[in-house]
């Protein structure tokens, strides 16, 4: 049994297998998951687990060199956007229209679905190379 880190087997496995520039999505309860993308569903009841707490745990084990969010998060969910910025620190965050964001999730290794009901509480994380900073 694992002593530290993420104890969710599918999340732990996905992060362990990420290579440089691979992408992983952490999403709210409503983001559609393309049939070609692995779904890791954590939702238990509304708000449990939340988006930011899930993102925080993922970031404890994943090197991230860049992230993407929907432009809509800036206006619709500024508190979630601020939380993403706080958790990612100096990692660059790019915005794009939500339709483009949803298309890009089809290229991610997996989508971790939380029970967050806040609109546009989604982020795509781009894996870094062992903490290498560009």
N, C-alpha and C positions, 0 to 999 in steps of 0.2 A: 504494500500500500504506500502511496506517495506520502512523504513527510511534510512537504511544503508546496506552495504553488497552487495552480488550478486543479481541483479534484474532479471536475467534469471531464470525463474521458474523451468525448468527441472534440471539445474545445482544446484540451491539452494536445491531442493528436494533430489537429489542424495547425496549431501554432508551431509545434515541433517540426512539421513538414514544410513550413513556409520557406521559400527561397527569396533571395534579393529581388525586389520589385513585385512579388506576389501580393495579392490584395485580399483583405478580409473585411467583411461588413459587420458592423454592430447596428442593429435596427430596432425601431419601435414595433409595436404589435401589428401595425397596419401595412408595413411595406410588403408589396408582393415579392414572392421568391420565385425566380425563374426555375423551371423544371430541371434545367441543366446545372443548377447550383445546389450544393449541399445545404440543407436547412438544419440548424441546431436550435431547437425550440426550447427555451427556458421558461416560457410564460406559465405561471401557476394561477394567478388571479390578477385583476387589474392593478398594475403598479409593482408587482412582485415577480421577478426582480425588476428594478428600475434600470433605465438606460445608462445613467451616469455611473452607478455603482458597478454595473457590468463592464462598462468601458474601463473603469479604473482597474478592475481585476485583470482584464485582458492586457492592459498596458504594463502590468507588473512583469509579464513574461514575454512581451513582444517588442522588438526593436522597430520603431516606426520612423521613416524618413520623410513622409508626406501624408496628407490626408485630404479627403474630399467631403464636402457637405453640399446640400442643396441651397441655392440662393434664398429660397423661401424661409429657411430657418432663421435668417437674420431678422425678419419682420414678424413671423408667426410664433417663434419660440426663442426669443433672445436669451432667456435664462439657460436653456440647454446649450445654445451656442457659446455662451460665456463659460459654461462648465467644460465644454470640449476644449476651448482655448486654455483654460486653467490646467486641465489634465495633460494636454499635449505640450504645454510650455512653448519652447522655441520651434517646434515642428511646424513647417509651413502648411497652411490649410487653404486649399483652393475651393472656390464656389462654382457651381454650375446649375443650370436649370434642372428642376426636379425630374423632368422627363429624361434628360441625359444621365442624371444620377441613377435612375432606375435601370436604364440600359447598361450602364457600367457595372451594376451589381451582377449581371450575367457573366462577367469576366472574373469575379472574385472566387476564391477557393471555397468560401462558405459564407453563409449569412447567419449570424447569431441573433435570434429573435428574442427580444425581451418582452416584458409585459407593459412597457411604457405606452401611455395613451396620449402623450404630448405630441402635437403634429410636427412632422419633419425631424424627429429625434433619431437621426441616422447619420452614420459616418462610415466612410470607406478608408481603411488604413492601408498604407503601402509599406510593405516590410523593408526594413533597412538591413544592412549587412553587418551584423555583430556590433552594432553601435557606431559604425563608421558614419561620420558626419560629412556631408557634401560641402 
